[in-house]
Amino acid sequence: MLRDKTQETQSAELGERIISDFLAMLDDWHASSEVYDDALDAQIHRWYADIQSDRNRKVWPPRNMPYFSPSSAGSCKRELYEKVRKSTKDKRVQPPHQGRWTRFGTAIGDSIQRDLLFIEKHIASKTQGTEPIFRFERNELGEPMLEDFAKRSHIIEHNGKQFALYGTCDGIMLYRSEDGEILRVGLEVKSKQTTAAQTSSYSMKGPKDDHVKQCIAYSLMYNVDHYVILYVNASKVGWNMTADQYAKNPDIRAFYINVTERDRQALLDGFVDVIQSVEDGNPPPVDPEKWLFNGFKTAIAKSLTESEISVIQKKVTQIQRSNIPEFKKRAYTECYDDIVRIRGESLA
């Protein structure tokens, strides 16, 4: 037990250093004048042009095997059940603001990745010769380990089941600590766009559980134990902010994740549970709190038994009488209302 406590303390201290160094590096870079480098921008575009024009480098999920994406590691198991069963995914026309919201979030991640590549090349000129303490790991072709250059279909065998983890990461970085040790550190970038308060220390106590599970999946794909989840808030209090205002409402927050073998085993157990449910024809229950972004609402609503619907209805009634936050109450109500609406439309 003493050894475990010591390891936990050491991990926490390492995590604090990684986060402190990472945020300090970004703040130093973004506080300085912008660097223009046509050659580096051209190289970045050339990397993407090369890989996107070469079909031999395309990475696909396995055809005859279940697969899961890291981004869905924390999804409702009923949704994953329908995906493994190859049910028809929802086709919906989204409001235009949602399309822009999604695209802006992607652009934020792209911007951070570009900044890190620029930092690698130019930070020394801005810090009197100091080498970057974070840089992207390179693949066998010398390309940075991010996005298309790091995409994988990673086969897993666990508890008698075989499946794949398919997708790509925001980045695998190399971190140079004070004593010169080089550690591989994964990067996951998430955007916030509603209010500046979303990334305040009051509103954000830690990373979202779904984002942690996503990093655990990546740790299996890339053999990385250390992860940084960076939250970037596109909403600001104002152009001019006092130091106190910024301290209360920082536009970036970062959290360290030390992925353990127990974390990995627990995630894999969950995926195996889904596969076993499909083989048994025994669908898992719906999680109303994850209904909003569920991509198989129609398939689920149509397949629910009257008994399952009754359970959800009773749960909604119980939740409405509870003291849980209003946004969670709305999630349960909207889930049930959607199910009733979809089933009604299918009978019309």
JOMOWO-V954044 format. One record per residue. N is the residue number from 1. PSI is psi in degrees with one decimal (* if undefined). NEAR is the number of other C-alpha atoms within 10 Angstrom. D_CENTER is the distance of its C-alpha to the mean C-alpha in Angstrom with 2 decimals. Layout:
# JOMOWO-V954044
N	PSI	NEAR	D_CENTER
N	PSI	NEAR	D_CENTER
This chain:
# JOMOWO-V954044
1	-39.6	6	32.15
2	-40.8	7	33.17
3	-41.4	8	31.37
4	-42.8	9	28.14
5	-40.4	10	28.51
6	-42.9	11	29.24
7	-40.9	12	26.17
8	-41.5	13	24.00
9	-44.8	12	25.81
10	-40.4	12	25.43
11	-42.2	16	21.69
12	-41.8	15	21.40
13	-41.3	11	23.69
14	-43.7	16	21.84
15	-41.1	19	18.54
16	-39.8	14	20.50
17	-43.4	15	22.00
18	-46.9	25	18.85
19	-44.2	19	17.31
20	-45.4	14	20.78
21	-39.6	17	21.40
22	-47.1	17	18.15
23	-39.1	16	18.66
24	-40.9	12	22.38
25	-45.8	18	21.94
26	-43.6	15	19.92
27	-42.8	12	22.44
28	-42.3	12	25.36
29	-46.0	20	24.25
30	-16.8	11	23.56
31	-14.5	9	26.78
32	168.8	9	28.87
33	147.8	8	30.28
34	141.1	8	28.22
35	133.0	12	28.87
36	126.7	9	29.84
37	92.1	11	29.81
38	-36.1	9	30.68
39	-41.4	9	30.80
40	-41.4	14	27.22
41	-40.2	14	25.94
42	-38.7	10	28.13
43	-42.6	12	26.76
44	-46.6	15	23.12
45	-34.4	11	24.34
46	-40.9	12	26.49
47	-48.8	17	23.70
48	-39.8	14	21.88
49	-40.8	11	25.29
50	-48.0	11	26.20
51	-33.0	14	23.27
52	-15.8	14	23.05
53	-1.3	10	26.82
54	99.7	9	27.09
55	-23.8	9	26.57
56	-16.7	8	27.27
57	1.3	13	23.96
58	139.4	13	21.94
59	125.1	15	19.73
60	155.2	11	19.90
61	157.1	19	18.90
62	145.4	15	21.99
63	-39.5	7	24.51
64	38.9	7	26.11
65	139.9	12	23.38
66	147.8	19	20.58
67	155.1	24	17.06
68	145.9	20	13.55
69	139.1	18	10.33
70	-35.3	24	7.40
71	-18.3	18	5.39
72	13.2	17	8.51
73	-29.3	25	8.98
74	13.3	19	9.48
75	164.2	19	11.45
76	133.9	19	15.17
77	-26.6	22	17.18
78	-36.3	21	19.68
79	-45.4	28	17.30
80	-35.9	26	16.44
81	-47.1	24	20.21
82	-34.6	22	21.10
83	-45.2	20	18.79
84	-34.6	17	20.45
85	-5.5	14	23.76
86	37.1	10	23.12
87	160.2	14	23.90
88	127.2	13	23.99
89	150.9	15	20.84
90	138.1	12	21.53
91	109.7	10	23.04
92	149.8	7	22.91
93	114.7	7	23.94
94	152.0	8	21.61
95	145.7	8	23.15
96	-31.6	8	23.12
97	-28.3	9	21.39
98	-37.2	10	18.25
99	-42.6	11	18.39
100	-40.0	11	18.87
101	-47.2	15	16.10
102	-43.9	11	13.56
103	-39.9	11	15.37
104	-37.2	16	15.58
105	-41.6	18	11.86
106	-40.6	14	11.73
107	-33.4	13	14.82
108	-45.1	19	13.52
109	-41.5	19	11.09
110	-39.8	14	14.19
111	-42.4	10	16.38
112	-41.4	16	14.75
113	-43.1	20	14.91
114	-42.9	14	18.49
115	-42.0	15	19.38
116	-35.5	20	18.49
117	-37.3	18	20.71
118	-38.1	18	23.39
119	-43.6	22	23.22
120	-44.3	15	23.87
121	-32.7	14	26.97
122	-5.6	18	28.33
123	-32.8	21	27.51
124	-37.2	13	30.72
125	-19.5	11	32.87
126	-11.7	13	31.56
127	31.4	12	31.82
128	47.4	8	35.16
129	-0.5	10	34.04
130	127.3	11	31.11
131	150.4	16	28.76
132	136.4	18	24.98
133	-11.9	20	23.42
134	134.2	24	20.08
135	154.7	23	20.19
136	137.0	22	18.19
137	152.1	19	19.32
138	149.2	16	21.25
139	-174.0	12	21.57
140	-14.9	8	25.10
141	5.0	8	25.88
142	8.4	10	25.05
143	151.0	17	22.01
144	142.2	22	19.00
145	85.0	22	16.26
146	153.7	21	13.57
147	-129.0	17	12.77
148	-27.4	20	15.90
149	-8.3	23	17.59
150	8.0	21	15.28
151	139.6	18	14.72
152	154.3	21	15.82
153	97.6	19	17.15
154	116.3	18	17.46
155	133.9	18	20.12
156	139.0	15	20.06
157	119.4	11	23.19
158	127.4	13	22.91
159	42.0	10	25.59
160	3.9	6	27.53
161	146.6	15	24.81
162	130.9	14	23.49
163	176.2	22	20.26
164	152.0	19	17.68
165	120.3	22	14.02
166	129.1	22	13.56
167	-162.2	23	11.27
168	167.0	22	10.45
169	167.4	24	8.54
170	-20.5	21	8.75
171	148.6	23	11.52
172	116.9	27	13.70
173	160.7	26	16.11
174	120.7	19	19.51
175	125.7	22	20.43
176	110.6	18	24.16
177	175.4	15	25.22
178	-33.7	9	28.54
179	8.0	6	30.42
180	-3.4	9	29.30
181	139.8	9	27.02
182	121.8	14	24.20
183	140.5	16	20.91
184	125.6	20	17.95
185	123.4	24	14.80
186	153.2	29	11.28
187	130.6	22	9.43
188	123.4	20	5.94
189	129.3	21	7.10
190	143.7	20	6.71
191	150.6	21	10.06
192	139.3	20	12.65
193	3.8	14	15.82
194	-60.4	12	18.15
195	155.3	15	19.97
196	-25.3	20	20.33
197	-15.1	19	20.49
198	-30.8	21	16.85
199	18.6	24	16.14
200	159.0	19	19.49
201	-24.3	14	20.08
202	-45.5	10	21.63
203	-31.4	10	18.85
204	99.3	13	15.89
205	-22.0	10	16.98
206	179.8	14	13.79
207	154.8	18	10.00
208	143.5	12	9.02
209	-38.9	11	9.69
210	-36.1	15	7.11
211	-34.9	19	4.39
212	-44.4	24	7.35
213	-35.7	22	7.97
214	-42.6	20	5.11
215	-34.4	29	6.71
216	-40.4	29	9.93
217	-42.9	27	9.80
218	-35.2	32	9.45
219	-32.8	23	12.22
220	-36.8	21	14.33
221	-32.9	23	14.03
222	4.4	16	14.82
223	50.6	12	16.75
224	130.0	21	15.03
225	-25.3	19	15.64
226	135.1	24	14.54
227	144.2	27	11.17
228	124.5	25	10.71
229	115.5	23	8.01
230	123.0	22	9.79
231	124.8	22	10.30
232	122.6	22	12.79
233	116.7	24	15.17
234	-13.7	16	17.24
235	133.5	16	19.75
236	154.8	17	22.41
237	-41.5	14	25.44
238	170.5	10	27.70
239	-44.6	5	28.71
240	123.0	9	30.94
241	141.8	12	29.62
242	164.9	9	31.45
243	-36.5	10	30.03
244	-40.5	9	30.03
245	-41.4	12	28.17
246	-36.6	16	25.44
247	-34.8	12	25.27
248	-28.7	15	24.77
249	62.6	23	22.27
250	145.9	20	20.36
251	-4.8	21	18.18
252	141.6	20	15.67
253	148.0	21	14.49
254	146.4	21	12.97
255	144.6	18	12.57
256	136.8	25	13.43
257	122.7	20	12.39
258	105.2	21	15.23
259	124.9	20	14.38
260	167.4	13	17.67
261	-34.0	13	19.38
262	-40.5	9	19.60
263	-45.9	16	15.82
264	-42.6	17	15.71
265	-40.1	14	18.79
266	-41.0	13	17.62
267	-44.6	19	14.54
268	-37.6	22	16.98
269	-40.4	14	19.54
270	-41.4	14	17.44
271	-40.9	22	17.04
272	-37.9	19	20.76
273	-41.2	17	21.64
274	-46.0	23	20.32
275	-41.8	21	22.32
276	-36.9	15	25.31
277	-39.1	17	25.19
278	-44.7	19	25.42
279	-34.3	11	28.29
280	-12.2	9	30.05
281	31.7	11	29.59
282	86.9	11	28.45
283	140.3	20	25.46
284	161.4	17	23.28
285	157.2	15	23.62
286	140.0	20	21.61
287	102.1	17	19.23
288	-27.5	21	20.22
289	-14.9	19	17.54
290	15.4	17	14.94
291	-34.6	20	17.48
292	-45.1	13	16.57
293	16.9	11	13.83
294	126.4	20	15.58
295	3.2	19	16.58
296	40.6	20	19.71
297	-44.0	23	21.55
298	-46.4	20	24.86
299	-40.0	18	24.96
300	-49.2	22	24.17
301	-41.3	21	26.64
302	-26.3	15	29.35
303	-9.7	13	29.01
304	139.3	16	29.13
305	163.6	11	32.45
306	-34.1	9	34.59
307	-43.0	9	34.05
308	-40.7	13	30.25
309	-39.6	16	30.69
310	-39.9	13	33.17
311	-44.2	13	30.78
312	-41.6	21	28.13
313	-43.6	17	30.98
314	-37.8	11	32.23
315	-40.0	15	28.83
316	-44.2	21	28.60
317	-43.1	13	32.07
318	-42.9	11	31.28
319	-40.6	18	28.16
320	-24.2	16	30.21
321	-3.4	9	32.71
322	-179.4	11	30.27
323	16.9	8	29.19
324	161.0	10	25.43
325	151.6	10	23.87
326	-35.3	11	24.90
327	-30.1	10	21.48
328	-36.9	15	21.11
329	-42.7	20	24.64
330	-37.4	16	23.93
331	-43.2	18	21.05
332	-44.0	24	23.62
333	-45.7	21	26.33
334	-36.8	17	24.42
335	-50.8	23	23.28
336	-43.6	20	26.92
337	-39.7	12	28.32
338	-42.8	17	26.14
339	-46.4	20	27.27
340	-42.9	14	30.87
341	-47.3	13	30.70
342	-43.0	17	29.23
343	-37.1	17	31.79
344	-40.3	12	34.50
345	-33.6	9	33.74
346	-22.8	10	33.82
347	-12.8	7	37.30
348	*	6	38.63
